[in-house]
Amino acid sequence: MTIMPSDLPLNPTGLAEEFHDTVNQVFPLFQEVQGLARHGVNVEFAVAPSVIVVTLTVTPTATNILPALLAEIDDARPGSLPGGQLVVTGSMCERTVRLRVLIPQGWVTREELAVLTGTATADPSDLL
């Protein structure tokens, strides 16, 4: 990585080209996010230096996809937000993408969520 002095002027042509390239790369991602939205999952991205934070909000109609979604998360940790809503946090892509999956209210208990994320064991016939 090259560190440039802060007093160098920015190159507007270079920035415009980089923006254009970024838009071209993001459009296929937009199409995939639209597909998730049709299945009942809202996706929010926040991009910061060295990390992408993704918040997935699952609706009650999309709960059937949660087990497969949670299985893809590295270091999945169930928890709850201050309002009591259950959430699973973890990472993907060599830990450069931080994930937060919001679970629909009342869909599962905290104990069931722990089993779904592999952080606890239980007889699956008693769950869900």
N, C-alpha and C positions, 0 to 999 in steps of 0.2 A: 504494500500500500504506500502510495506517495503522499507525503504531507506537504501541502502547499502553504506558503505564507498567506495570511489573511488579507494582505493589502493588494494581492493580485486581482485584476478585474475578471469578472466572470465572462465566459464566452457565450453570448446569447444564441449563436447558431448551434454550438455544441449542445447546449441545454435543450434547445428546441428539437434537435435530432434525437437526443436521449429520451425526451418526453414522447416523441412519436414512436420510437422503438418500444417503450414501456406500454403504451396504449395497444400496440399490435400484439404484445405478449399477454396482456391482461384480458383481451376480449374473449379468447377461448375459456379462460377461467370464469369470466362472467357467465358464459353459457352453461358451464357446469354448476355454478351457484344457482342459476335459474332452475336447473333441473332439481337440485335439492329443495328449493323453495316449493316446487310443485309437489314434492313428496312430504312437505310439512316441516322442513328444517330451515330456519333462518340462519344466515351466516354473516358475521361481521368480522372484518379484518382491521387490525391496527398494525402499521408497519413502523418500526423504530430501528435505529442502527443495531445491526447484528441480531435482530429478533423480529419475528412476526407473531402477533397474538391473534388467535382466532377464537371467537365465541360462537358456539353452535347452540341455538335455542330450538329444542325439539317440541313440537306440538303434540297433544294427546293422540291425534290421528296418526302420528308417525312413530309411535312407541315400538312398533314391531321391528324397526330398523336399529333400535338402540343397542341390542346385544352385539350385532356385527360392527357397529360404529365404535363401541367401547373396546372391542377386541383389538382394534387397530391402534389404540393409544398406548404409548410407552409410559411406564411409571404411573399408571392410572391411580388416582387417589380420590375416593369419594369424600364429600364434605357437604356442608350446607352454608347458604348465604345468610346474612343477618335476618332476612325476612322468613327464613325457614325453608326456602326452596332448595332441593337437593342439587348438587353440582358435582361433576367429575372433572378433575384437572389432570393434566399430563402433558406429554410432548410428542412430537413427530419430527421426522427429517433431521436426524442427528441432533435432536434437542434444540434446533434453531426455530422451530415452530411450537409455540405454547398454546395448548388447547384448553378450552373451558366449555364443557357440555352441560347446559341447563336442562334438567329433567322435569317433565310436566308434574305439577303438583298432584300428589296422591297416586301416582302411577306405581311406585314401588316404595317400600320402606327403606330406611337407611341400611338395615341388615341385608335386604335383598340386593341393594345396590352394591354393597361390599362383595357379595357373591358374584354378581355380574361382572365386576371389575377384577375378580381374582384376588382380592385382598382378604377374603374370608372363605371358609369352606362350609358347605352345608349340603344336605340331601336336596338335589334340585327338584324332586317330586313334591317337596313341601312349598316350593316357591312359585310365584306368579300364577 
